Every structure is written in C-alpha cells, then in structure tokens.
Amino acid sequence: GQADFGITSLDEVPPGIHYKVFASNSRVLMMPKNHPLVKKDKISLQDIASYSLILPPSESRMRRIINKTFKKANLIPRVALEIMGRDSSKAYVSKGFGLSIMNKYYITPSDLKKMKCIDVSEYFGHTKRGIIQRKDRVLSQFHNELIESIVAETKSKRL
C-alpha cells in the first residue's frame, strides 16, 4: 500500500489490482552472427533445442516460459549455462558460448552489431507491460498525467 502505481508484467492479475497493458514485446532468439541458424529461413523449436542455451535461472518467469514451451513439445533443451542478468547473457552469446532467448525490449542497437536476433514469439509468446494499481485507490491528476506520458513515450518508441 506504499506505492501509488507500478509498471510490471503479470500473467495473472491478483484480486484488488487493476492492470492496464500498454506495451507488448516480442521474444527473440539471440545468436552469434556466424551461427548456422542464421542461414535458416525458418527456425523450429527442435533447432533451438539442439544447440547449447544460455538461460536465466529456473525460478525466473522467462525460464518457466521456456521450460513449459519445450516440455509441451516433448523437447529437452541443452542448457549450457544458467546465468542471472541480461547483459551477461548477451555477452556470452556474442562470444559464441550458446544461444539465448530474451524479450526484444532489452536488445540495443549495439547488441545487434555483435549478434543476430530472430523473433521466436510464435513459440515463446509476447511479454506485456502494464500499469498496476489498487482498485480501491483513486490516483491524482498528476499521477494520471505521469502514467499517460509513460504510455505515450513507450508507444512512440514502439517497444
């Protein structure tokens, strides 16, 4: 009850919380620019599972999504490295230690100079960002204007 509102991603909205999605982002497969999958027109889940993967810890939201996707397809991914931190994952991918799956939101133009990113949202879905607030609270005009500016800025950048 100390914060007026927050920005987050939710799979399920708790009772008493209002959640308004304002952005949706793709999930991408990151790989070194010289990786064999770069030449493929269509990358399958089987293709992804057959290479070493650099993944977030098993308790993370992203990892649960990845594990669920592979399990549903009866595939066992080859986890080469479990690592915390997006920048660390990107560094290991760019050095050729494996592939990784990440929200496109976190990929920068400088990352794209070092590696190739291919949309794999058809397998791993999209991530949504939204504003959360308690249903029993009314926000001030200042807060509403701040939220509107955050949403407008996000849409202008097409995250």
Secondary structure as GFF3:
##gff-version 3
##sequence-region A 1 159
A	DSSP	beta_strand	6	8	.	.	.	ID=ss1
A	DSSP	beta_strand	17	25	.	.	.	ID=ss2
A	DSSP	beta_strand	27	32	.	.	.	ID=ss3
A	DSSP	three_ten_helix	36	39	.	.	.	ID=ss4
A	DSSP	alpha_helix	45	49	.	.	.	ID=ss5
A	DSSP	beta_strand	52	55	.	.	.	ID=ss6
A	DSSP	alpha_helix	61	72	.	.	.	ID=ss7
A	DSSP	beta_strand	78	82	.	.	.	ID=ss8
A	DSSP	alpha_helix	86	94	.	.	.	ID=ss9
A	DSSP	beta_strand	100	103	.	.	.	ID=ss10
A	DSSP	three_ten_helix	104	106	.	.	.	ID=ss11
A	DSSP	alpha_helix	109	114	.	.	.	ID=ss12
A	DSSP	beta_strand	115	119	.	.	.	ID=ss13
A	DSSP	alpha_helix	121	124	.	.	.	ID=ss14
A	DSSP	beta_strand	127	134	.	.	.	ID=ss15
A	DSSP	alpha_helix	141	157	.	.	.	ID=ss16
###
